[in-house]
Amino acid sequence: MEFKKITTAGSGVLGAQIAFHVAFQGYQVALYDLSNEVLMRTKIRFLELKEVYKKELHASQQQVDEAFLRIAYHNDLQAAVEDADLVIESVPEDPHIKKEFYRQLAVLAPERTVFTTNSSTLVPSIFAQVTGRPEKFLAMHFANEIWKHNTAEIMGHKDTNSDVFDGVVAFAKSLNMVPLELRKEQSGYILDSLLMPLLSATMNLLVNEIADAETIDKAWVIGSGATLGPCAILDLVGLNTVYNIHKIGAERTKNPLELRKMDYLKRNFIDQGKLGKLSGEGFYKYPNPAFEQSDFYKAE
């Protein structure tokens, strides 16, 4: 099984990274999102990623220019998928939005097209039947800052065809990803199953007013030897994504603490347009956040 033409759907923090990285690895990419306005903002983000790839991967100007030119932009889903071998979905982490997307995709995509979800919390069996091709559907989850955190967590469901699974593993390798094959469905996959308890504990500390973001990050980085604090990680993930995750949990469980976390994020960040690194402000202001300053972790 070989994939040549790739459609990426959704151009948020990770969706944009996936589209650019796939193009950088030599694939033709059709990027789909709902409006031209969103797509043009993403195009600007790609210009920034060109500089990142030159700095951090030592890519040449020619390499990043060619990657940029391999991406086509679509706000019409039918046009975006009409010749797709593989669709990588990165629409918002909301099961209702994802299901509606797959209902449309099932009708419009060629029969041969394989679908993958980049969801970090929702397992593929939730959407498998809605896709209209459960045997050609599975999860392929990338880590943020895909160019250096080069993992691809690959998780099927009970009806995923083994050849399709193997084909997606091979595709991940072609992107210079380390494929992490999950043997069973697991919400949170591997990375987030390890990371989410840390981020949940961080939110607990914040909403209970135990400590502020900078103090929490200092405690974690200095105390554990990690390179990044949990509030900085939340900014990197995107606070809209974090909000959606807590919203789903709060609406499902009615847990008072989860409701408080949802309200905290909405009042202090979402309603103010502070969505994290991508928007220029979250717990920190970007570029040049406080935690990157030389004296941030030093004794005053």
N, C-alpha and C positions, 0 to 999 in steps of 0.2 A: 504494500500500500504506500503510495507516494502522494504527498501534498505539494502542489506548486503554487496555486493561487489561494491566498488567505484573506478572509474577511474578519476584521476585528470590529466588534460592536460595543460602543461605549467609549468615551474619551475622557474619563475621569483621571485621577492620579495614575493608577496602574494601567488602565486601558490605553492611555496615551503612550506610556512606556512600552507596553507590549507591541503596539503598532509600530513604533519606531525601531524597536529592537529586532522584530521579525524582518522589517525592511533592511536593516543594517546587515542581517545575515544573508541577504540576497534574494528574498522572496518579494513578489509583487503583492502589495497589500491594498485592499479596499477598506477604508475606514468609514464606518457608519455611525452617525449620531442624529439627533432629532432636528437640528437646525443648522443653517449655515453660520449663524453667529457663534454657536458652540464650536463648530469645526474650524472656524477662523482663529478662535482663541487657542485651539489645540495646535494649529499650524505655527503659531507664535511659540508655543511650548516646545515644538520640535526644533525650532531655531536654537532654543536654549539647550536642548538635549544634544544638538550637534557639538556645542562647545564642551559639554560634559564628557561626551565620548572622546573628543580630542584630548581633553585634559586627563581623564581617568583611565581610558583604554589606549591612549596614544594612537588613536585613529587618525588617518590622514584627512586633509580637507576633501580630497576626492572621494574617499570612502563615505564620509558623512553627507556630502552633496548627493552622491548617488543614492544613498538610503532615502534621503528626503524626496528625491524624484520618483522613487518606487511607490510612493503612497498616493492613492487617489481618494478623493473626499466625496461622500454621498450622504444626503439626507433623505434619500429614497431607498428603502430597504430592498426592494426588488432589484434595483440596479446594482446595489452593493453586493448581492449574493448570487446574481444570475450565472456566474461562472466559477463559483467558489468550490474548492476541494475541501476546505476546512473553515469553520466559523469558530472564532474564539469570543465568547460572550463575556463582557465586563460591564453590564448595565447595573444600576443601583442594587444594593444588597437588600432587596425587598421581594419576598416570594410572589406577591401579586404582580409586581412590575415584570419580574422574570417570566412568570407564566404567560402573561399577555404577549411578551416578546416572542416566546417560543411558539405560541399559537400562530402568530403571523409568519414566523420563520418557517414553520413546518409546511406551509402552503407555497411559499415563494422559492425556497432553495431547491436545487436539483436533487434528484433522488440519491445520487452518489455522495452528497455532501455530509461530512462528519461534523457533529456539533460538540463543542466543549464549553463548559462553564468555568469561569475563573473565580467562582464564589469561594469565599474563605470560611464560611460557616454552614452553608446549606448543602446537603448531600444530593447527589445527582438523581436518586430515586424519587425525590420530590417532584421533579420535572420530567422524568423519563417518558411517561405516557403522553404528556402534552406535546412533546417534540415530534410525535408521529413516527419516530424512528428510534425507539429505545435501544436497539442493538448498536446504533451508531452514535450513541451519546454517552459522555463521561465527563469527569472533572479534570481540568489541568490548571492548577493554581500556582501562580508565580508570586515570588516575594517582591516587596517594594524595593526600588532601586535595582531593577532586574539585571542591569549590566554588571553589577558587582556581587549581588546576592543571587547567584545564578542557580536557583533550584526550581524544579517543576514537580509539584506534588500531583501524581496521577492516580485517580481513584475512579474505578468503574462502579457499576451496580450489578445486580444479579443477572440482568439481561444484556449487558455489554458484550459484544462479540470480542473474542480473544484476539483476533487478527486486527481489529480496530484498536484495541488497547495497545497492542505491540506497535502498531503504526504510529500512534501518538507518542509512545516512548521514543521511537526512532526520530520523530519530528523534533521532540524536545532536545535530543542530543545534537541535532543539526543546528540548533540555536545556541549551542555551547552551554546548555543547561545540564545540571546533574539531575536526572530523573529519579524521583523518590516514589517508588511504587507502593501503594497502600493495599493491603490484603483484604481489608473490609472497609465498609463505609464508616466514617467517623466525622462527626461535626467538629469543625476546627482543624481537620486534617492532622498533620504532625506538628508543623511549626506553630500554628495558632493554639493547638492544644497545650503547648508549652508556654506560649506567650500570653494567652488570654488571662490566666490567673494573675500574672504580674500586672497587666493593665487594669483588670478588675479591682485588684487591691489598691492600685493607684487612684482609681475613681472613688473608692471608699474613703481614702485619706482626704481627698479633695472635698467631697460633698459633706463629710463630717468635720471639715475645717481643722483637721489635725495639723496639716502643713501645707505650704504653697508649692506650686509646681517646681520652682527652682530648688527648693530645699529637698523635695522628693528626688529630683534628678541627681542632686549632689550625693544624697545618701546611697543611691543605687550604683552610680558610677564609681565613687570612691570605695564603697564597701564591697562591691562585687568584682571590680575590675572590668566591667562592661564598658563598651565604647560610647554608648548612648543611653540617656536616661529615659524612663517610661513616658514622661510628658512630651519629650522630643519625639519619641516613637509615635505617640498619638497624633502629633502634628504631621508627621510623615505619612501615616496611614490616611489621614484626612478626617477631620472631626465630623463631617457629614456622614461618613461611613460608620464611625464610632457611634454617632447618634442613632442611626438606623438600626444598628445591632441592639443597642439598649432599648430602643422603641419596640422592636419585635419581642424581646424578652419581657419587657414591662407589660405589654398588651396581653401576652400569653399567660403570664404568671400572676399579674397584679401585685407583684412583690413590692412593698413600700420603698425599699432601698433602690430597686431598679427604676421605679417611678421618679425618685429623687434625682438619680443620675441623669435620666432623660431630661427632666426639667432643668437641671444644672447646665447641661450642654446646650439646651435650647435657648435659655435666657442669656447665658454668658458668651455664647459663641455663634450658634446657628442664626439666631435673630439679628445678630450684629455683622453677619457676613464674614466672621472669623473662622475660616474652615481649615486652618492649618497652613502648612508650608506653601501649598499651591496658590492660596489666596493672598499670601504675604503676611498673614498674622493668624496665630492660634494662641497657644500658651506662650509662644515667643514671636517676635517680629522678625521677618525675613526680607532681604538677605542679611547675612551677618548676625545670626541670633546670639543671644548672650552666652549660651553654652559653648560657642566656638571661640570665645575670647580667652586669651591666655591666662587670665587671672580668675576664671569662673570657679575652678575647683581648688583654688589655693586658699590657705588660711588668711583671713583679713588682718 
